[in-house]
Every structure is written in C-alpha cells, then in structure tokens.
Amino acid sequence: MKERTKLLLIVGFFLGAYFLPVESSRFQRAVPEGFVLLRDYAREHVLLCLVPAFFIAGAIGQFVSQGAVMKYLGATAKRPVAYGVGSVSGAILAVCSCTVLPLFSSIYKRGAGLGPATAFLYSGPAINVLAMILTARVLGLQIGLARAIGAVAFAVVIGLIMAAIFRREEAERAKNGPDPFAAAGAAASGRTRAGWQDASFLGSMIAILVFANWGASNRAVGFFAAVYEAHWYLAGAALAALVFMMVRWYDRDELRLWVLGSWEFAKQILPLLLGGILVAGWLMGRPGHDSGLIPDAWIAGAVGGNSLAANLFASVAGAFMYFATLTEIPILQGLLGSGMGKGPALALLLAGPALSLPSMIVINSYLGTKKTVVYVALVVVMSTITGLVFGAFAS
C-alpha cells in the first residue's frame, strides 16, 4: 500500500471518528441493530444454510473431478452447455446471496470458467422458482413474469460479458492449472467408486440444504405447501442417506480430506461474511425495522415514479441490502403501497437477492477488486435499465 493511500485512510478514519454522531438517537439504535441482524443471521442461516453449503463445497473439491468441471463449466466448454449448467444448477439450489458463495468458490477453484461460474453465482439466489411464484401472486403477474425472464437472461448475459471482458486473465488462469488445494483432494485417494455414488453423495447434501430451508407457502394446499409440511422428514431422510453413504462408500482418509476442504471454505468466508452482515445492519438495519443509519423514508422517497434516478437508486439499495430468501417480497409489497414505482420494484428484485454487502466482500476475496466491481456494476446497470424499460410499459 502506498504511503499516500495510508495517509488518506488515516485522515478518513480520523474525520469519521471526529464527527461520529453518538448523540443521535438513530445512531444509538443503529449500533445494536447491527448486532441484532448478526444474531438473527447466525440463528436462521448459519446452521441450516451455510454449514451444508460448506460441506457441499468441500465435497465438490474432494470428489468431483476437475475433468468433469472443465467439461461442463470450463472456459472451453460449449457455451450452451456451460451457461445452461451454470444457470440451472444455481436455480435448483434456490439459496440466498451468501449461501451460494462457498459453492461458487468451489466450482471456480476446480476449473470452471469465469463466465459459467458467475452465471451460477447470480442464478443461485436470483432464479428461485418459489420466489417467482410468490412474486406473481403477491406483487402481480406482470412483475412476477418480468422477474423470471429477467433473472434467467441476466445469469447468461452477465456470465458472457464477464468472460469477454476478462478473457486474457482467464486464459492465463487456465494455463496455470487448478487451485492446488482444490486439486489435492481428488489426487489424494485412488477412488474406485462409480460416478453415480459420488453424485448421490452430493445430491443428499443438496437435498438437506433445499428441504431444511424450504419456505412456507401462502396457500394451505398445493405442491409447495405439501413439501413444506413434510420438509423436515425429507431433510431427515436425506441426512440418513448421507450417513449410510459415508459409512458404506467412503474411507476415513477421504472423509477427513472432505472435512478439511469444507473447513478451508468456512474459515475463508465466515469472518468476512459475518463482518459484512454487521456493517449492513448498522447502515440499513433489518428489513422493515427502520433502525439503521439510513432511514427507510429516504429509500421510499427515492424510488417513486419511474425515473432513471429512481431505478438506479433501487438497484444500488437492493445490491447493498441483505435479503434472506423470500423476504424481499413482503418488503416490496409495503414499498409499492407507499408509492414505489413498478420499474424500481423490478430493479430491486433483480439486484437485491443476487447481491448484498456481505457477499460483495467475500466475492472480492476470490475474484479480486476489478472483477468484483465489474460484476456488481453489471448487475446494477442491467437492473436499472430493465426496471426503466419495464416501468415505461407496465400499467
């Protein structure tokens, strides 16, 4: 770091401390609000979302061959296959912007191209079938359909643009080979299992992740309601199948390497993620509580109508806020009732679930500042333009 940069950081920190509004009632509410959001995240998401995701990421690094990743998600794979697999596999998981991070990191380290990997990164939290259905039911068919079409298109287009912009860096990365730690797992053991056994092992963990976090439906009957009624039984059955496979198909050394690989992802991601959650709580508070440093009234007042500024503000606000899966829908329902335009509502729906301040911090640790800034900018700009166009035609 240059001395000039150090000086600017020290001066900035001093000015921030000097003008800290400790007497403000909003500031006094915002400080504990950050810890409340952190507590809620730890209670509701770490054990059921992140822990399964870490073990899935570790299993990908240990049991999925680099050749398989390169074949379907590599930079040289056929585009329809690579981007189709990246988008669909992300959509199947239906996770939040933080839970998708260890999975993204795992496939990227195993040799997935930047384009398919970022398509997966966006599609995981953004293309959620239940969220699409609830959006249409609660916010209207127009917004629900626009969200579904926009999210699928965004995953592919953002991936293609990222791959095109950073094609030289990706070519150099391909020459250097896979991440040494990611490659170590598969090389450490001479596996004799069939491919379907490793696929079943991964599938059982994915089933635990999906069913343990299955959200309640707003209808008493139907497929989603029926799955919700049985979701703990389904998650328990998947866990029993996982334990059976661990005992019968895998030796102790393989399981040890799997746990070590999972721990690598956890210790890299968790500190950054929890720190980001804390900062997000201080700045914006929990959704719907108006306890952060930034008042909700400012946000509601800035997203009325369908101007470029309103759509841009909605995209940026959505990108920095943290939304747990499906929580964006009731929040937007309230904002629409307060005068939010349909265009900005769609912009927030396309940017919000896919990004958050905590996820940006973690993505930066894997992709670097330049790629992270481009990825975030693409999501924000495309969300803004799509919201602007949609708002001009929506009735």
Stockholm file with secondary structure:
# STOCKHOLM 1.0

chainA/1-395         MKERTKLLLIVGFFLGAYFLPVESSRFQRAVPEGFVLLRDYAREHVLLCLVPAFFIAGAIGQFVSQGAVMKYLGATAKRPVAYGVGSVSGAILAVCSCTVLPLFSSIYKRGAGLGPATAFLYSGPAINVLAMILTARVLGLQIGLARAIGAVAFAVVIGLIMAAIFRREEAERAKNGPDPFAAAGAAASGRTRAGWQDASFLGSMIAILVFANWGASNRAVGFFAAVYEAHWYLAGAALAALVFMMVRWYDRDELRLWVLGSWEFAKQILPLLLGGILVAGWLMGRPGHDSGLIPDAWIAGAVGGNSLAANLFASVAGAFMYFATLTEIPILQGLLGSGMGKGPALALLLAGPALSLPSMIVINSYLGTKKTVVYVALVVVMSTITGLVFGAFAS
#=GR chainA/1-395 SS CCHHHHHHHHHHHHHHHHTCCTTCHHHHHHHHHHHHHHHHHIIIIIIIIIHHHHHHHHHHHHHSCHHHHHHHHSTTSCHHHHHHHHHHHHHHHCCCTTTHHHHHHHHHHTTCCHHHHHHHHHHHHHCCHHHHHHHHHHHCHHHHHHHHHHHHHHHHHHHHHHHHHTHHHHHHHHHHCSCHHHHHHHHHSCCCCCHHHHHHHHHHHHHHHHHHTCCCCSSSSSHHHHHHHTHHHHHHHHHHHHHHHHHHHCCHHHHHHHHHHHHHHHHHHHHHHHHHHHHHHHHHCSTTTCCSSSCHHHHHHHSBTTCHHHHHHHHHHHHHSCCCTTTHHHHHHHHHHTTBCHHHHHHHHHHTTTCCHHHHHHHHHHHCHHHHHHHHHHHHHHHHHHHHHHHHHCC
#=GC SS_cons         CCHHHHHHHHHHHHHHHHTCCTTCHHHHHHHHHHHHHHHHHIIIIIIIIIHHHHHHHHHHHHHSCHHHHHHHHSTTSCHHHHHHHHHHHHHHHCCCTTTHHHHHHHHHHTTCCHHHHHHHHHHHHHCCHHHHHHHHHHHCHHHHHHHHHHHHHHHHHHHHHHHHHTHHHHHHHHHHCSCHHHHHHHHHSCCCCCHHHHHHHHHHHHHHHHHHTCCCCSSSSSHHHHHHHTHHHHHHHHHHHHHHHHHHHCCHHHHHHHHHHHHHHHHHHHHHHHHHHHHHHHHHCSTTTCCSSSCHHHHHHHSBTTCHHHHHHHHHHHHHSCCCTTTHHHHHHHHHHTTBCHHHHHHHHHHTTTCCHHHHHHHHHHHCHHHHHHHHHHHHHHHHHHHHHHHHHCC
//
